[in-house]
């Protein structure tokens, strides 16, 4: 995503965050729950997110820019 890089280890039924690195000038925050991990990079009013979820099936990635 625009704000940085997130790497996930994705198995058949779950996933884990391996690493996340913001690009220069961006900040980063990680949220974890039982069936998802979200990494959001922010710079001013701009955000980029990577959302890995496995709540209703195998792990999948969703990205959001805003």
CHARMM-style PDB file with segment names, atoms N, HN, CA, C and O in Angstrom:
ATOM      1  N   UNK     1       0.850  -1.177   0.000  1.00  0.00      PROA
ATOM      2  CA  UNK     1       0.000   0.000   0.000  1.00  0.00      PROA
ATOM      3  C   UNK     1       0.896   1.240   0.000  1.00  0.00      PROA
ATOM      4  O   UNK     1       2.111   1.128   0.162  1.00  0.00      PROA
ATOM      5  N   UNK     2       0.314   2.387  -0.177  1.00  0.00      PROA
ATOM      6  HN  UNK     2      -0.673   2.477  -0.309  1.00  0.00      PROA
ATOM      7  CA  UNK     2       1.091   3.622  -0.308  1.00  0.00      PROA
ATOM      8  C   UNK     2       1.943   3.933   0.920  1.00  0.00      PROA
ATOM      9  O   UNK     2       3.027   4.502   0.793  1.00  0.00      PROA
ATOM     10  N   UNK     3       1.459   3.561   2.114  1.00  0.00      PROA
ATOM     11  HN  UNK     3       0.578   3.098   2.217  1.00  0.00      PROA
ATOM     12  CA  UNK     3       2.141   3.955   3.339  1.00  0.00      PROA
ATOM     13  C   UNK     3       3.213   3.028   3.850  1.00  0.00      PROA
ATOM     14  O   UNK     3       3.979   3.399   4.739  1.00  0.00      PROA
ATOM     15  N   UNK     4       3.286   1.818   3.302  1.00  0.00      PROA
ATOM     16  HN  UNK     4       2.664   1.517   2.580  1.00  0.00      PROA
ATOM     17  CA  UNK     4       4.290   0.893   3.802  1.00  0.00      PROA
ATOM     18  C   UNK     4       4.057  -0.513   3.320  1.00  0.00      PROA
ATOM     19  O   UNK     4       3.327  -0.755   2.359  1.00  0.00      PROA
ATOM     20  N   UNK     5       4.699  -1.441   4.015  1.00  0.00      PROA
ATOM     21  HN  UNK     5       5.292  -1.245   4.796  1.00  0.00      PROA
ATOM     22  CA  UNK     5       4.658  -2.839   3.612  1.00  0.00      PROA
ATOM     23  C   UNK     5       4.303  -3.706   4.814  1.00  0.00      PROA
ATOM     24  O   UNK     5       4.836  -3.515   5.907  1.00  0.00      PROA
ATOM     25  N   UNK     6       3.400  -4.658   4.603  1.00  0.00      PROA
ATOM     26  HN  UNK     6       2.967  -4.813   3.715  1.00  0.00      PROA
ATOM     27  CA  UNK     6       3.035  -5.623   5.642  1.00  0.00      PROA
ATOM     28  C   UNK     6       3.173  -7.025   5.060  1.00  0.00      PROA
ATOM     29  O   UNK     6       2.726  -7.289   3.943  1.00  0.00      PROA
ATOM     30  N   UNK     7       3.790  -7.918   5.818  1.00  0.00      PROA
ATOM     31  HN  UNK     7       4.153  -7.704   6.725  1.00  0.00      PROA
ATOM     32  CA  UNK     7       4.007  -9.296   5.383  1.00  0.00      PROA
ATOM     33  C   UNK     7       3.273 -10.216   6.349  1.00  0.00      PROA
ATOM     34  O   UNK     7       3.424 -10.103   7.566  1.00  0.00      PROA
ATOM     35  N   UNK     8       2.476 -11.130   5.795  1.00  0.00      PROA
ATOM     36  HN  UNK     8       2.353 -11.221   4.806  1.00  0.00      PROA
ATOM     37  CA  UNK     8       1.699 -12.069   6.594  1.00  0.00      PROA
ATOM     38  C   UNK     8       2.094 -13.499   6.266  1.00  0.00      PROA
ATOM     39  O   UNK     8       2.419 -13.815   5.121  1.00  0.00      PROA
ATOM     40  N   UNK     9       2.063 -14.362   7.275  1.00  0.00      PROA
ATOM     41  HN  UNK     9       1.799 -14.105   8.204  1.00  0.00      PROA
ATOM     42  CA  UNK     9       2.193 -15.801   7.093  1.00  0.00      PROA
ATOM     43  C   UNK     9       0.773 -16.347   7.088  1.00  0.00      PROA
ATOM     44  O   UNK     9       0.110 -16.392   8.125  1.00  0.00      PROA
ATOM     45  N   UNK    10       0.312 -16.761   5.909  1.00  0.00      PROA
ATOM     46  HN  UNK    10       0.850 -16.725   5.067  1.00  0.00      PROA
ATOM     47  CA  UNK    10      -1.086 -17.180   5.756  1.00  0.00      PROA
ATOM     48  C   UNK    10      -1.172 -18.696   5.619  1.00  0.00      PROA
ATOM     49  O   UNK    10      -0.630 -19.282   4.681  1.00  0.00      PROA
ATOM     50  N   UNK    11      -1.871 -19.324   6.581  1.00  0.00      PROA
ATOM     51  HN  UNK    11      -2.311 -18.849   7.343  1.00  0.00      PROA
ATOM     52  CA  UNK    11      -2.097 -20.755   6.535  1.00  0.00      PROA
ATOM     53  C   UNK    11      -3.472 -21.056   5.968  1.00  0.00      PROA
ATOM     54  O   UNK    11      -4.110 -20.186   5.375  1.00  0.00      PROA
ATOM     55  N   UNK    12      -3.930 -22.287   6.149  1.00  0.00      PROA
ATOM     56  HN  UNK    12      -3.412 -22.995   6.630  1.00  0.00      PROA
ATOM     57  CA  UNK    12      -5.243 -22.676   5.628  1.00  0.00      PROA
ATOM     58  C   UNK    12      -6.387 -22.093   6.444  1.00  0.00      PROA
ATOM     59  O   UNK    12      -7.457 -21.817   5.901  1.00  0.00      PROA
ATOM     60  N   UNK    13      -6.174 -21.902   7.751  1.00  0.00      PROA
ATOM     61  HN  UNK    13      -5.305 -22.127   8.193  1.00  0.00      PROA
ATOM     62  CA  UNK    13      -7.276 -21.474   8.613  1.00  0.00      PROA
ATOM     63  C   UNK    13      -6.966 -20.256   9.474  1.00  0.00      PROA
ATOM     64  O   UNK    13      -7.827 -19.799  10.225  1.00  0.00      PROA
ATOM     65  N   UNK    14      -5.750 -19.725   9.377  1.00  0.00      PROA
ATOM     66  HN  UNK    14      -5.050 -20.096   8.767  1.00  0.00      PROA
ATOM     67  CA  UNK    14      -5.392 -18.547  10.166  1.00  0.00      PROA
ATOM     68  C   UNK    14      -4.191 -17.861   9.524  1.00  0.00      PROA
ATOM     69  O   UNK    14      -3.617 -18.355   8.554  1.00  0.00      PROA
ATOM     70  N   UNK    15      -3.828 -16.721  10.083  1.00  0.00      PROA
ATOM     71  HN  UNK    15      -4.294 -16.320  10.872  1.00  0.00      PROA
ATOM     72  CA  UNK    15      -2.677 -15.974   9.576  1.00  0.00      PROA
ATOM     73  C   UNK    15      -2.026 -15.222  10.725  1.00  0.00      PROA
ATOM     74  O   UNK    15      -2.640 -15.014  11.772  1.00  0.00      PROA
ATOM     75  N   UNK    16      -0.783 -14.818  10.521  1.00  0.00      PROA
ATOM     76  HN  UNK    16      -0.285 -14.987   9.671  1.00  0.00      PROA
ATOM     77  CA  UNK    16      -0.091 -14.000  11.512  1.00  0.00      PROA
ATOM     78  C   UNK    16       0.740 -12.945  10.787  1.00  0.00      PROA
ATOM     79  O   UNK    16       1.196 -13.150   9.663  1.00  0.00      PROA
ATOM     80  N   UNK    17       0.920 -11.833  11.451  1.00  0.00      PROA
ATOM     81  HN  UNK    17       0.549 -11.667  12.365  1.00  0.00      PROA
ATOM     82  CA  UNK    17       1.729 -10.754  10.907  1.00  0.00      PROA
ATOM     83  C   UNK    17       3.199 -11.087  11.126  1.00  0.00      PROA
ATOM     84  O   UNK    17       3.623 -11.316  12.258  1.00  0.00      PROA
ATOM     85  N   UNK    18       3.970 -11.116  10.057  1.00  0.00      PROA
ATOM     86  HN  UNK    18       3.626 -10.930   9.137  1.00  0.00      PROA
ATOM     87  CA  UNK    18       5.404 -11.391  10.141  1.00  0.00      PROA
ATOM     88  C   UNK    18       6.169 -10.098  10.371  1.00  0.00      PROA
ATOM     89  O   UNK    18       7.022 -10.023  11.256  1.00  0.00      PROA
ATOM     90  N   UNK    19       5.864  -9.083   9.576  1.00  0.00      PROA
ATOM     91  HN  UNK    19       5.171  -9.144   8.858  1.00  0.00      PROA
ATOM     92  CA  UNK    19       6.528  -7.791   9.730  1.00  0.00      PROA
ATOM     93  C   UNK    19       5.692  -6.702   9.080  1.00  0.00      PROA
ATOM     94  O   UNK    19       4.879  -6.965   8.194  1.00  0.00      PROA
ATOM     95  N   UNK    20       5.905  -5.484   9.533  1.00  0.00      PROA
ATOM     96  HN  UNK    20       6.565  -5.270  10.253  1.00  0.00      PROA
ATOM     97  CA  UNK    20       5.260  -4.317   8.935  1.00  0.00      PROA
ATOM     98  C   UNK    20       6.230  -3.152   9.053  1.00  0.00      PROA
ATOM     99  O   UNK    20       6.785  -2.895  10.121  1.00  0.00      PROA
ATOM    100  N   UNK    21       6.425  -2.456   7.949  1.00  0.00      PROA
ATOM    101  HN  UNK    21       5.974  -2.665   7.082  1.00  0.00      PROA
ATOM    102  CA  UNK    21       7.382  -1.362   7.901  1.00  0.00      PROA
ATOM    103  C   UNK    21       6.766  -0.169   7.194  1.00  0.00      PROA
ATOM    104  O   UNK    21       6.364  -0.283   6.036  1.00  0.00      PROA
ATOM    105  N   UNK    22       6.682   0.971   7.862  1.00  0.00      PROA
ATOM    106  HN  UNK    22       7.009   1.064   8.803  1.00  0.00      PROA
ATOM    107  CA  UNK    22       6.151   2.161   7.192  1.00  0.00      PROA
ATOM    108  C   UNK    22       7.198   2.769   6.260  1.00  0.00      PROA
ATOM    109  O   UNK    22       8.398   2.663   6.510  1.00  0.00      PROA
ATOM    110  N   UNK    23       6.734   3.403   5.187  1.00  0.00      PROA
ATOM    111  HN  UNK    23       5.759   3.489   4.984  1.00  0.00      PROA
ATOM    112  CA  UNK    23       7.632   4.169   4.328  1.00  0.00      PROA
ATOM    113  C   UNK    23       8.074   5.425   5.084  1.00  0.00      PROA
ATOM    114  O   UNK    23       7.460   5.809   6.079  1.00  0.00      PROA
ATOM    115  N   UNK    24       9.131   6.050   4.605  1.00  0.00      PROA
ATOM    116  HN  UNK    24       9.629   5.738   3.796  1.00  0.00      PROA
ATOM    117  CA  UNK    24       9.670   7.255   5.245  1.00  0.00      PROA
ATOM    118  C   UNK    24       8.583   8.315   5.397  1.00  0.00      PROA
ATOM    119  O   UNK    24       7.869   8.630   4.445  1.00  0.00      PROA
ATOM    120  N   UNK    25       8.468   8.858   6.602  1.00  0.00      PROA
ATOM    121  HN  UNK    25       9.047   8.602   7.376  1.00  0.00      PROA
ATOM    122  CA  UNK    25       7.495   9.905   6.878  1.00  0.00      PROA
ATOM    123  C   UNK    25       6.123   9.415   7.296  1.00  0.00      PROA
ATOM    124  O   UNK    25       5.254  10.225   7.619  1.00  0.00      PROA
ATOM    125  N   UNK    26       5.909   8.108   7.298  1.00  0.00      PROA
ATOM    126  HN  UNK    26       6.615   7.450   7.036  1.00  0.00      PROA
ATOM    127  CA  UNK    26       4.622   7.520   7.678  1.00  0.00      PROA
ATOM    128  C   UNK    26       4.722   6.922   9.080  1.00  0.00      PROA
ATOM    129  O   UNK    26       5.794   6.479   9.492  1.00  0.00      PROA
ATOM    130  N   UNK    27       3.608   6.910   9.812  1.00  0.00      PROA
ATOM    131  HN  UNK    27       2.737   7.270   9.478  1.00  0.00      PROA
ATOM    132  CA  UNK    27       3.494   6.230  11.102  1.00  0.00      PROA
ATOM    133  C   UNK    27       2.703   4.944  10.897  1.00  0.00      PROA
ATOM    134  O   UNK    27       2.059   4.762   9.864  1.00  0.00      PROA
ATOM    135  N   UNK    28       2.755   4.056  11.882  1.00  0.00      PROA
ATOM    136  HN  UNK    28       3.279   4.204  12.721  1.00  0.00      PROA
ATOM    137  CA  UNK    28       2.104   2.762  11.741  1.00  0.00      PROA
ATOM    138  C   UNK    28       1.453   2.340  13.046  1.00  0.00      PROA
ATOM    139  O   UNK    28       1.972   2.616  14.128  1.00  0.00      PROA
ATOM    140  N   UNK    29       0.320   1.672  12.941  1.00  0.00      PROA
ATOM    141  HN  UNK    29      -0.102   1.447  12.062  1.00  0.00      PROA
ATOM    142  CA  UNK    29      -0.354   1.082  14.097  1.00  0.00      PROA
ATOM    143  C   UNK    29      -0.883  -0.289  13.685  1.00  0.00      PROA
ATOM    144  O   UNK    29      -1.328  -0.484  12.554  1.00  0.00      PROA
ATOM    145  N   UNK    30      -0.825  -1.242  14.628  1.00  0.00      PROA
ATOM    146  HN  UNK    30      -0.463  -1.084  15.547  1.00  0.00      PROA
ATOM    147  CA  UNK    30      -1.296  -2.610  14.377  1.00  0.00      PROA
ATOM    148  C   UNK    30      -2.407  -2.937  15.363  1.00  0.00      PROA
ATOM    149  O   UNK    30      -2.288  -2.677  16.560  1.00  0.00      PROA
ATOM    150  N   UNK    31      -3.494  -3.512  14.842  1.00  0.00      PROA
ATOM    151  HN  UNK    31      -3.591  -3.723  13.869  1.00  0.00      PROA
ATOM    152  CA  UNK    31      -4.585  -4.024  15.675  1.00  0.00      PROA
ATOM    153  C   UNK    31      -4.685  -5.523  15.437  1.00  0.00      PROA
ATOM    154  O   UNK    31      -4.555  -5.991  14.306  1.00  0.00      PROA
ATOM    155  N   UNK    32      -4.919  -6.280  16.522  1.00  0.00      PROA
ATOM    156  HN  UNK    32      -5.025  -5.900  17.441  1.00  0.00      PROA
ATOM    157  CA  UNK    32      -5.072  -7.736  16.413  1.00  0.00      PROA
ATOM    158  C   UNK    32      -6.346  -8.166  17.129  1.00  0.00      PROA
ATOM    159  O   UNK    32      -6.702  -7.622  18.174  1.00  0.00      PROA
ATOM    160  N   UNK    33      -7.019  -9.144  16.553  1.00  0.00      PROA
ATOM    161  HN  UNK    33      -6.729  -9.586  15.704  1.00  0.00      PROA
ATOM    162  CA  UNK    33      -8.181  -9.777  17.179  1.00  0.00      PROA
ATOM    163  C   UNK    33      -8.084 -11.274  16.892  1.00  0.00      PROA
ATOM    164  O   UNK    33      -7.132 -11.727  16.258  1.00  0.00      PROA
ATOM    165  N   UNK    34      -9.064 -12.035  17.357  1.00  0.00      PROA
ATOM    166  HN  UNK    34      -9.838 -11.667  17.872  1.00  0.00      PROA
ATOM    167  CA  UNK    34      -9.016 -13.489  17.193  1.00  0.00      PROA
ATOM    168  C   UNK    34      -8.985 -13.936  15.737  1.00  0.00      PROA
ATOM    169  O   UNK    34      -8.363 -14.949  15.419  1.00  0.00      PROA
ATOM    170  N   UNK    35      -9.645 -13.199  14.851  1.00  0.00      PROA
ATOM    171  HN  UNK    35     -10.151 -12.376  15.110  1.00  0.00      PROA
ATOM    172  CA  UNK    35      -9.769 -13.643  13.461  1.00  0.00      PROA
ATOM    173  C   UNK    35      -9.346 -12.600  12.440  1.00  0.00      PROA
ATOM    174  O   UNK    35      -9.739 -12.679  11.277  1.00  0.00      PROA
ATOM    175  N   UNK    36      -8.554 -11.629  12.858  1.00  0.00      PROA
ATOM    176  HN  UNK    36      -8.235 -11.565  13.803  1.00  0.00      PROA
ATOM    177  CA  UNK    36      -8.047 -10.647  11.902  1.00  0.00      PROA
ATOM    178  C   UNK    36      -6.861  -9.873  12.468  1.00  0.00      PROA
ATOM    179  O   UNK    36      -6.665  -9.799  13.681  1.00  0.00      PROA
ATOM    180  N   UNK    37      -6.078  -9.299  11.558  1.00  0.00      PROA
ATOM    181  HN  UNK    37      -6.238  -9.360  10.573  1.00  0.00      PROA
ATOM    182  CA  UNK    37      -4.986  -8.382  11.890  1.00  0.00      PROA
ATOM    183  C   UNK    37      -5.094  -7.216  10.917  1.00  0.00      PROA
ATOM    184  O   UNK    37      -5.276  -7.413   9.716  1.00  0.00      PROA
ATOM    185  N   UNK    38      -4.982  -6.008  11.440  1.00  0.00      PROA
ATOM    186  HN  UNK    38      -4.834  -5.848  12.416  1.00  0.00      PROA
ATOM    187  CA  UNK    38      -5.039  -4.814  10.597  1.00  0.00      PROA
ATOM    188  C   UNK    38      -3.791  -3.976  10.849  1.00  0.00      PROA
ATOM    189  O   UNK    38      -3.417  -3.724  11.995  1.00  0.00      PROA
ATOM    190  N   UNK    39      -3.155  -3.550   9.766  1.00  0.00      PROA
ATOM    191  HN  UNK    39      -3.459  -3.755   8.835  1.00  0.00      PROA
ATOM    192  CA  UNK    39      -2.016  -2.644   9.834  1.00  0.00      PROA
ATOM    193  C   UNK    39      -2.422  -1.367   9.115  1.00  0.00      PROA
ATOM    194  O   UNK    39      -2.822  -1.404   7.951  1.00  0.00      PROA
ATOM    195  N   UNK    40      -2.321  -0.239   9.805  1.00  0.00      PROA
ATOM    196  HN  UNK    40      -1.996  -0.209  10.750  1.00  0.00      PROA
ATOM    197  CA  UNK    40      -2.661   1.047   9.193  1.00  0.00      PROA
ATOM    198  C   UNK    40      -1.460   1.973   9.257  1.00  0.00      PROA
ATOM    199  O   UNK    40      -0.860   2.172  10.314  1.00  0.00      PROA
ATOM    200  N   UNK    41      -1.126   2.529   8.117  1.00  0.00      PROA
ATOM    201  HN  UNK    41      -1.613   2.368   7.259  1.00  0.00      PROA
ATOM    202  CA  UNK    41      -0.060   3.512   7.991  1.00  0.00      PROA
ATOM    203  C   UNK    41      -0.718   4.874   7.820  1.00  0.00      PROA
ATOM    204  O   UNK    41      -1.678   5.008   7.061  1.00  0.00      PROA
ATOM    205  N   UNK    42      -0.211   5.886   8.518  1.00  0.00      PROA
ATOM    206  HN  UNK    42       0.569   5.778   9.134  1.00  0.00      PROA
ATOM    207  CA  UNK    42      -0.793   7.225   8.410  1.00  0.00      PROA
ATOM    208  C   UNK    42       0.295   8.263   8.174  1.00  0.00      PROA
ATOM    209  O   UNK    42       1.423   8.149   8.654  1.00  0.00      PROA
ATOM    210  N   UNK    43      -0.094   9.276   7.418  1.00  0.00      PROA
ATOM    211  HN  UNK    43      -1.011   9.369   7.028  1.00  0.00      PROA
ATOM    212  CA  UNK    43       0.765  10.435   7.163  1.00  0.00      PROA
ATOM    213  C   UNK    43      -0.165  11.624   7.027  1.00  0.00      PROA
ATOM    214  O   UNK    43      -0.824  11.790   6.001  1.00  0.00      PROA
ATOM    215  N   UNK    44      -0.218  12.460   8.069  1.00  0.00      PROA
ATOM    216  HN  UNK    44       0.317  12.325   8.903  1.00  0.00      PROA
ATOM    217  CA  UNK    44      -1.171  13.565   8.071  1.00  0.00      PROA
ATOM    218  C   UNK    44      -2.594  13.024   8.064  1.00  0.00      PROA
ATOM    219  O   UNK    44      -2.955  12.206   8.910  1.00  0.00      PROA
ATOM    220  N   UNK    45      -3.399  13.476   7.115  1.00  0.00      PROA
ATOM    221  HN  UNK    45      -3.107  14.141   6.428  1.00  0.00      PROA
ATOM    222  CA  UNK    45      -4.787  13.013   6.993  1.00  0.00      PROA
ATOM    223  C   UNK    45      -4.940  11.812   6.065  1.00  0.00      PROA
ATOM    224  O   UNK    45      -6.060  11.372   5.809  1.00  0.00      PROA
ATOM    225  N   UNK    46      -3.835  11.279   5.563  1.00  0.00      PROA
ATOM    226  HN  UNK    46      -2.925  11.637   5.771  1.00  0.00      PROA
ATOM    227  CA  UNK    46      -3.870  10.163   4.622  1.00  0.00      PROA
ATOM    228  C   UNK    46      -3.603   8.860   5.360  1.00  0.00      PROA
ATOM    229  O   UNK    46      -2.755   8.812   6.252  1.00  0.00      PROA
ATOM    230  N   UNK    47      -4.321   7.804   4.993  1.00  0.00      PROA
ATOM    231  HN  UNK    47      -5.009   7.843   4.268  1.00  0.00      PROA
ATOM    232  CA  UNK    47      -4.086   6.499   5.602  1.00  0.00      PROA
ATOM    233  C   UNK    47      -4.081   5.409   4.541  1.00  0.00      PROA
ATOM    234  O   UNK    47      -4.724   5.528   3.498  1.00  0.00      PROA
ATOM    235  N   UNK    48      -3.345   4.351   4.830  1.00  0.00      PROA
ATOM    236  HN  UNK    48      -2.823   4.255   5.677  1.00  0.00      PROA
ATOM    237  CA  UNK    48      -3.294   3.139   4.016  1.00  0.00      PROA
ATOM    238  C   UNK    48      -3.404   1.970   4.973  1.00  0.00      PROA
ATOM    239  O   UNK    48      -2.706   1.934   5.987  1.00  0.00      PROA
ATOM    240  N   UNK    49      -4.269   1.013   4.669  1.00  0.00      PROA
ATOM    241  HN  UNK    49      -4.836   1.043   3.846  1.00  0.00      PROA
ATOM    242  CA  UNK    49      -4.450  -0.132   5.563  1.00  0.00      PROA
ATOM    243  C   UNK    49      -4.361  -1.447   4.813  1.00  0.00      PROA
ATOM    244  O   UNK    49      -4.771  -1.560   3.658  1.00  0.00      PROA
ATOM    245  N   UNK    50      -3.810  -2.441   5.505  1.00  0.00      PROA
ATOM    246  HN  UNK    50      -3.477  -2.350   6.443  1.00  0.00      PROA
ATOM    247  CA  UNK    50      -3.836  -3.828   5.051  1.00  0.00      PROA
ATOM    248  C   UNK    50      -4.582  -4.593   6.130  1.00  0.00      PROA
ATOM    249  O   UNK    50      -4.222  -4.544   7.306  1.00  0.00      PROA
ATOM    250  N   UNK    51      -5.625  -5.299   5.716  1.00  0.00      PROA
ATOM    251  HN  UNK    51      -5.917  -5.339   4.761  1.00  0.00      PROA
ATOM    252  CA  UNK    51      -6.502  -6.011   6.636  1.00  0.00      PROA
ATOM    253  C   UNK    51      -6.473  -7.480   6.244  1.00  0.00      PROA
ATOM    254  O   UNK    51      -6.923  -7.838   5.156  1.00  0.00      PROA
ATOM    255  N   UNK    52      -5.944  -8.340   7.124  1.00  0.00      PROA
ATOM    256  HN  UNK    52      -5.578  -8.049   8.008  1.00  0.00      PROA
ATOM    257  CA  UNK    52      -5.929  -9.777   6.883  1.00  0.00      PROA
ATOM    258  C   UNK    52      -6.980 -10.399   7.784  1.00  0.00      PROA
ATOM    259  O   UNK    52      -6.924 -10.256   9.005  1.00  0.00      PROA
ATOM    260  N   UNK    53      -7.943 -11.092   7.177  1.00  0.00      PROA
ATOM    261  HN  UNK    53      -7.988 -11.208   6.185  1.00  0.00      PROA
ATOM    262  CA  UNK    53      -9.043 -11.659   7.972  1.00  0.00      PROA
ATOM    263  C   UNK    53      -9.324 -13.104   7.567  1.00  0.00      PROA
ATOM    264  O   UNK    53      -9.158 -13.493   6.411  1.00  0.00      PROA
ATOM    265  N   UNK    54      -9.752 -13.880   8.552  1.00  0.00      PROA
ATOM    266  HN  UNK    54      -9.887 -13.563   9.491  1.00  0.00      PROA
ATOM    267  CA  UNK    54     -10.104 -15.281   8.334  1.00  0.00      PROA
ATOM    268  C   UNK    54     -11.316 -15.640   9.184  1.00  0.00      PROA
ATOM    269  O   UNK    54     -11.393 -16.739   9.733  1.00  0.00      PROA
ATOM    270  N   UNK    55     -12.253 -14.718   9.288  1.00  0.00      PROA
ATOM    271  HN  UNK    55     -12.191 -13.826   8.842  1.00  0.00      PROA
ATOM    272  CA  UNK    55     -13.433 -14.905  10.132  1.00  0.00      PROA
ATOM    273  C   UNK    55     -14.489 -15.811   9.516  1.00  0.00      PROA
ATOM    274  O   UNK    55     -15.268 -16.424  10.246  1.00  0.00      PROA
ATOM    275  N   UNK    56     -14.536 -15.911   8.201  1.00  0.00      PROA
ATOM    276  HN  UNK    56     -13.903 -15.413   7.607  1.00  0.00      PROA
ATOM    277  CA  UNK    56     -15.565 -16.759   7.578  1.00  0.00      PROA
ATOM    278  C   UNK    56     -15.001 -17.593   6.439  1.00  0.00      PROA
ATOM    279  O   UNK    56     -15.695 -17.875   5.462  1.00  0.00      PROA
ATOM    280  N   UNK    57     -13.743 -17.984   6.567  1.00  0.00      PROA
ATOM    281  HN  UNK    57     -13.178 -17.755   7.360  1.00  0.00      PROA
ATOM    282  CA  UNK    57     -13.096 -18.793   5.538  1.00  0.00      PROA
ATOM    283  C   UNK    57     -11.589 -18.685   5.658  1.00  0.00      PROA
ATOM    284  O   UNK    57     -11.075 -18.219   6.675  1.00  0.00      PROA
ATOM    285  N   UNK    58     -10.879 -19.112   4.625  1.00  0.00      PROA
ATOM    286  HN  UNK    58     -11.297 -19.490   3.799  1.00  0.00      PROA
ATOM    287  CA  UNK    58      -9.419 -19.023   4.668  1.00  0.00      PROA
ATOM    288  C   UNK    58      -8.952 -17.568   4.695  1.00  0.00      PROA
ATOM    289  O   UNK    58      -9.695 -16.674   4.288  1.00  0.00      PROA
ATOM    290  N   UNK    59      -7.742 -17.325   5.165  1.00  0.00      PROA
ATOM    291  HN  UNK    59      -7.139 -18.051   5.495  1.00  0.00      PROA
ATOM    292  CA  UNK    59      -7.239 -15.956   5.243  1.00  0.00      PROA
ATOM    293  C   UNK    59      -7.244 -15.268   3.879  1.00  0.00      PROA
ATOM    294  O   UNK    59      -6.974 -15.880   2.846  1.00  0.00      PROA
ATOM    295  N   UNK    60      -7.559 -13.977   3.913  1.00  0.00      PROA
ATOM    296  HN  UNK    60      -7.779 -13.479   4.753  1.00  0.00      PROA
ATOM    297  CA  UNK    60      -7.537 -13.170   2.696  1.00  0.00      PROA
ATOM    298  C   UNK    60      -7.111 -11.757   3.068  1.00  0.00      PROA
ATOM    299  O   UNK    60      -7.270 -11.326   4.211  1.00  0.00      PROA
ATOM    300  N   UNK    61      -6.574 -11.052   2.100  1.00  0.00      PROA
ATOM    301  HN  UNK    61      -6.445 -11.402   1.173  1.00  0.00      PROA
ATOM    302  CA  UNK    61      -6.109  -9.687   2.313  1.00  0.00      PROA
ATOM    303  C   UNK    61      -7.048  -8.692   1.659  1.00  0.00      PROA
ATOM    304  O   UNK    61      -7.554  -8.918   0.560  1.00  0.00      PROA
ATOM    305  N   UNK    62      -7.271  -7.592   2.353  1.00  0.00      PROA
ATOM    306  HN  UNK    62      -6.860  -7.409   3.246  1.00  0.00      PROA
ATOM    307  CA  UNK    62      -8.022  -6.465   1.812  1.00  0.00      PROA
ATOM    308  C   UNK    62      -7.171  -5.227   2.054  1.00  0.00      PROA
ATOM    309  O   UNK    62      -6.528  -5.109   3.097  1.00  0.00      PROA
ATOM    310  N   UNK    63      -7.162  -4.312   1.104  1.00  0.00      PROA
ATOM    311  HN  UNK    63      -7.684  -4.408   0.256  1.00  0.00      PROA
ATOM    312  CA  UNK    63      -6.412  -3.069   1.271  1.00  0.00      PROA
ATOM    313  C   UNK    63      -7.343  -1.880   1.112  1.00  0.00      PROA
ATOM    314  O   UNK    63      -8.335  -1.934   0.385  1.00  0.00      PROA
ATOM    315  N   UNK    64      -7.002  -0.815   1.803  1.00  0.00      PROA
ATOM    316  HN  UNK    64      -6.196  -0.771   2.394  1.00  0.00      PROA
ATOM    317  CA  UNK    64      -7.803   0.410   1.773  1.00  0.00      PROA
ATOM    318  C   UNK    64      -6.867   1.606   1.707  1.00  0.00      PROA
ATOM    319  O   UNK    64      -5.887   1.676   2.449  1.00  0.00      PROA
ATOM    320  N   UNK    65      -7.163   2.533   0.832  1.00  0.00      PROA
ATOM    321  HN  UNK    65      -7.959   2.477   0.229  1.00  0.00      PROA
ATOM    322  CA  UNK    65      -6.402   3.779   0.709  1.00  0.00      PROA
ATOM    323  C   UNK    65      -7.362   4.935   0.960  1.00  0.00      PROA
ATOM    324  O   UNK    65      -8.491   4.932   0.468  1.00  0.00      PROA
ATOM    325  N   UNK    66      -6.912   5.918   1.723  1.00  0.00      PROA
ATOM    326  HN  UNK    66      -5.995   5.921   2.122  1.00  0.00      PROA
ATOM    327  CA  UNK    66      -7.819   7.031   1.957  1.00  0.00      PROA
ATOM    328  C   UNK    66      -7.197   8.221   2.602  1.00  0.00      PROA
ATOM    329  OT1 UNK    66      -7.878   9.218   2.844  1.00  0.00      PROA
TER     330      UNK     66
END
